[in-house]
């Protein structure tokens, strides 16, 4: 069984920064992809950033240049550095692990609130 535990959310003013962390435990296989998604009230969950175990990162245009994903394989961790935050970044942020192409695991989510 895989468990993902997120931390680092909170309240920040527009233009500020936050760093999210997610640590995985259990049976982790390579290759895999870890990433961050977010879901705002009334909206669908969307990709924020992902990174393969080989180090390839992927970002949607909405966060390019502001958010940076990083992984620490030894710690089984993935991080999301969020800079220049905007009120529209307000959402619950979820950590996700995908392995063996079909095994999907989600964290419990962490709230990020950006005030204007």
Order of alpha helices (4+ residues) and beta strands (2+ residues): beta-beta-beta-beta-beta-beta-beta-beta-beta-beta-beta
